[in-house]
Amino acid sequence: DSSYSLKKIKLDPGDILLLYTDGFTESRNNKNQEFQESGLIKALKKHSNLPAQKLICAIFDELESFTQEEPPFDDRTIIIIKRTT
């Protein structure tokens, strides 16, 4: 069983909220190295100027480049909310 709590946060213009499943950060390449949160953060920073939908695509492209098309062992899900104004 999981326990969740309600939180309120304020997003200022330019802020990005990123939600992801562990299957994303635990994806491995052919050297058995994980993408990790550091890989996700690096990809997010690299493409943060893009609109949310294109940002999602760019991050998935970075993951595919890292994993060298190794098949996923778990779901890979990300949700991005980007405040523009």
MODELLER restraints for C-alpha pairs under 7 A, 6 or more apart:
rsr = mdl.restraints
at = mdl.atoms
rsr.add(forms.Gaussian(group=physical.xy_distance, feature=features.Distance(at['CA:11:A'], at['CA:83:A']), mean=6.53, stdev=0.5))
rsr.add(forms.Gaussian(group=physical.xy_distance, feature=features.Distance(at['CA:12:A'], at['CA:83:A']), mean=6.65, stdev=0.5))
rsr.add(forms.Gaussian(group=physical.xy_distance, feature=features.Distance(at['CA:13:A'], at['CA:83:A']), mean=5.15, stdev=0.5))
rsr.add(forms.Gaussian(group=physical.xy_distance, feature=features.Distance(at['CA:13:A'], at['CA:84:A']), mean=5.12, stdev=0.5))
rsr.add(forms.Gaussian(group=physical.xy_distance, feature=features.Distance(at['CA:13:A'], at['CA:85:A']), mean=4.93, stdev=0.5))
rsr.add(forms.Gaussian(group=physical.xy_distance, feature=features.Distance(at['CA:14:A'], at['CA:82:A']), mean=6.84, stdev=0.5))
rsr.add(forms.Gaussian(group=physical.xy_distance, feature=features.Distance(at['CA:14:A'], at['CA:83:A']), mean=5.50, stdev=0.5))
rsr.add(forms.Gaussian(group=physical.xy_distance, feature=features.Distance(at['CA:14:A'], at['CA:84:A']), mean=5.44, stdev=0.5))
rsr.add(forms.Gaussian(group=physical.xy_distance, feature=features.Distance(at['CA:15:A'], at['CA:82:A']), mean=5.97, stdev=0.5))
rsr.add(forms.Gaussian(group=physical.xy_distance, feature=features.Distance(at['CA:15:A'], at['CA:83:A']), mean=5.60, stdev=0.5))
rsr.add(forms.Gaussian(group=physical.xy_distance, feature=features.Distance(at['CA:16:A'], at['CA:80:A']), mean=6.88, stdev=0.5))
rsr.add(forms.Gaussian(group=physical.xy_distance, feature=features.Distance(at['CA:16:A'], at['CA:81:A']), mean=5.75, stdev=0.5))
rsr.add(forms.Gaussian(group=physical.xy_distance, feature=features.Distance(at['CA:16:A'], at['CA:82:A']), mean=4.45, stdev=0.5))
rsr.add(forms.Gaussian(group=physical.xy_distance, feature=features.Distance(at['CA:16:A'], at['CA:83:A']), mean=6.48, stdev=0.5))
rsr.add(forms.Gaussian(group=physical.xy_distance, feature=features.Distance(at['CA:17:A'], at['CA:80:A']), mean=5.70, stdev=0.5))
rsr.add(forms.Gaussian(group=physical.xy_distance, feature=features.Distance(at['CA:17:A'], at['CA:81:A']), mean=5.02, stdev=0.5))
rsr.add(forms.Gaussian(group=physical.xy_distance, feature=features.Distance(at['CA:17:A'], at['CA:82:A']), mean=6.31, stdev=0.5))
rsr.add(forms.Gaussian(group=physical.xy_distance, feature=features.Distance(at['CA:18:A'], at['CA:78:A']), mean=6.96, stdev=0.5))
rsr.add(forms.Gaussian(group=physical.xy_distance, feature=features.Distance(at['CA:18:A'], at['CA:79:A']), mean=5.81, stdev=0.5))
rsr.add(forms.Gaussian(group=physical.xy_distance, feature=features.Distance(at['CA:18:A'], at['CA:80:A']), mean=4.71, stdev=0.5))
rsr.add(forms.Gaussian(group=physical.xy_distance, feature=features.Distance(at['CA:18:A'], at['CA:81:A']), mean=6.58, stdev=0.5))
rsr.add(forms.Gaussian(group=physical.xy_distance, feature=features.Distance(at['CA:19:A'], at['CA:78:A']), mean=5.53, stdev=0.5))
rsr.add(forms.Gaussian(group=physical.xy_distance, feature=features.Distance(at['CA:19:A'], at['CA:79:A']), mean=5.05, stdev=0.5))
rsr.add(forms.Gaussian(group=physical.xy_distance, feature=features.Distance(at['CA:19:A'], at['CA:80:A']), mean=6.46, stdev=0.5))
rsr.add(forms.Gaussian(group=physical.xy_distance, feature=features.Distance(at['CA:20:A'], at['CA:77:A']), mean=5.51, stdev=0.5))
rsr.add(forms.Gaussian(group=physical.xy_distance, feature=features.Distance(at['CA:20:A'], at['CA:78:A']), mean=4.24, stdev=0.5))
rsr.add(forms.Gaussian(group=physical.xy_distance, feature=features.Distance(at['CA:20:A'], at['CA:79:A']), mean=6.34, stdev=0.5))
rsr.add(forms.Gaussian(group=physical.xy_distance, feature=features.Distance(at['CA:21:A'], at['CA:76:A']), mean=6.21, stdev=0.5))
rsr.add(forms.Gaussian(group=physical.xy_distance, feature=features.Distance(at['CA:21:A'], at['CA:77:A']), mean=5.46, stdev=0.5))
rsr.add(forms.Gaussian(group=physical.xy_distance, feature=features.Distance(at['CA:21:A'], at['CA:78:A']), mean=6.68, stdev=0.5))
rsr.add(forms.Gaussian(group=physical.xy_distance, feature=features.Distance(at['CA:23:A'], at['CA:74:A']), mean=4.90, stdev=0.5))
rsr.add(forms.Gaussian(group=physical.xy_distance, feature=features.Distance(at['CA:23:A'], at['CA:75:A']), mean=5.22, stdev=0.5))
rsr.add(forms.Gaussian(group=physical.xy_distance, feature=features.Distance(at['CA:23:A'], at['CA:76:A']), mean=4.99, stdev=0.5))
rsr.add(forms.Gaussian(group=physical.xy_distance, feature=features.Distance(at['CA:24:A'], at['CA:76:A']), mean=4.59, stdev=0.5))
rsr.add(forms.Gaussian(group=physical.xy_distance, feature=features.Distance(at['CA:24:A'], at['CA:77:A']), mean=6.54, stdev=0.5))
rsr.add(forms.Gaussian(group=physical.xy_distance, feature=features.Distance(at['CA:25:A'], at['CA:34:A']), mean=6.72, stdev=0.5))
rsr.add(forms.Gaussian(group=physical.xy_distance, feature=features.Distance(at['CA:25:A'], at['CA:35:A']), mean=5.15, stdev=0.5))
rsr.add(forms.Gaussian(group=physical.xy_distance, feature=features.Distance(at['CA:25:A'], at['CA:36:A']), mean=4.25, stdev=0.5))
rsr.add(forms.Gaussian(group=physical.xy_distance, feature=features.Distance(at['CA:25:A'], at['CA:37:A']), mean=5.62, stdev=0.5))
rsr.add(forms.Gaussian(group=physical.xy_distance, feature=features.Distance(at['CA:25:A'], at['CA:40:A']), mean=6.92, stdev=0.5))
rsr.add(forms.Gaussian(group=physical.xy_distance, feature=features.Distance(at['CA:26:A'], at['CA:34:A']), mean=5.22, stdev=0.5))
rsr.add(forms.Gaussian(group=physical.xy_distance, feature=features.Distance(at['CA:26:A'], at['CA:35:A']), mean=6.01, stdev=0.5))
rsr.add(forms.Gaussian(group=physical.xy_distance, feature=features.Distance(at['CA:26:A'], at['CA:36:A']), mean=5.88, stdev=0.5))
rsr.add(forms.Gaussian(group=physical.xy_distance, feature=features.Distance(at['CA:27:A'], at['CA:34:A']), mean=5.44, stdev=0.5))
rsr.add(forms.Gaussian(group=physical.xy_distance, feature=features.Distance(at['CA:27:A'], at['CA:35:A']), mean=5.65, stdev=0.5))
rsr.add(forms.Gaussian(group=physical.xy_distance, feature=features.Distance(at['CA:27:A'], at['CA:67:A']), mean=6.97, stdev=0.5))
rsr.add(forms.Gaussian(group=physical.xy_distance, feature=features.Distance(at['CA:27:A'], at['CA:72:A']), mean=6.51, stdev=0.5))
rsr.add(forms.Gaussian(group=physical.xy_distance, feature=features.Distance(at['CA:28:A'], at['CA:34:A']), mean=4.42, stdev=0.5))
rsr.add(forms.Gaussian(group=physical.xy_distance, feature=features.Distance(at['CA:28:A'], at['CA:35:A']), mean=6.17, stdev=0.5))
rsr.add(forms.Gaussian(group=physical.xy_distance, feature=features.Distance(at['CA:28:A'], at['CA:67:A']), mean=5.67, stdev=0.5))
rsr.add(forms.Gaussian(group=physical.xy_distance, feature=features.Distance(at['CA:29:A'], at['CA:66:A']), mean=6.19, stdev=0.5))
rsr.add(forms.Gaussian(group=physical.xy_distance, feature=features.Distance(at['CA:29:A'], at['CA:67:A']), mean=3.90, stdev=0.5))
rsr.add(forms.Gaussian(group=physical.xy_distance, feature=features.Distance(at['CA:29:A'], at['CA:68:A']), mean=6.14, stdev=0.5))
rsr.add(forms.Gaussian(group=physical.xy_distance, feature=features.Distance(at['CA:29:A'], at['CA:70:A']), mean=6.12, stdev=0.5))
rsr.add(forms.Gaussian(group=physical.xy_distance, feature=features.Distance(at['CA:30:A'], at['CA:67:A']), mean=6.76, stdev=0.5))
rsr.add(forms.Gaussian(group=physical.xy_distance, feature=features.Distance(at['CA:30:A'], at['CA:70:A']), mean=6.64, stdev=0.5))
rsr.add(forms.Gaussian(group=physical.xy_distance, feature=features.Distance(at['CA:43:A'], at['CA:59:A']), mean=5.65, stdev=0.5))
rsr.add(forms.Gaussian(group=physical.xy_distance, feature=features.Distance(at['CA:43:A'], at['CA:62:A']), mean=6.48, stdev=0.5))
rsr.add(forms.Gaussian(group=physical.xy_distance, feature=features.Distance(at['CA:44:A'], at['CA:59:A']), mean=6.63, stdev=0.5))
rsr.add(forms.Gaussian(group=physical.xy_distance, feature=features.Distance(at['CA:47:A'], at['CA:55:A']), mean=6.12, stdev=0.5))
rsr.add(forms.Gaussian(group=physical.xy_distance, feature=features.Distance(at['CA:47:A'], at['CA:58:A']), mean=6.84, stdev=0.5))
rsr.add(forms.Gaussian(group=physical.xy_distance, feature=features.Distance(at['CA:48:A'], at['CA:55:A']), mean=6.72, stdev=0.5))
rsr.add(forms.Gaussian(group=physical.xy_distance, feature=features.Distance(at['CA:52:A'], at['CA:80:A']), mean=6.09, stdev=0.5))
rsr.add(forms.Gaussian(group=physical.xy_distance, feature=features.Distance(at['CA:52:A'], at['CA:81:A']), mean=6.68, stdev=0.5))
rsr.add(forms.Gaussian(group=physical.xy_distance, feature=features.Distance(at['CA:52:A'], at['CA:82:A']), mean=6.03, stdev=0.5))
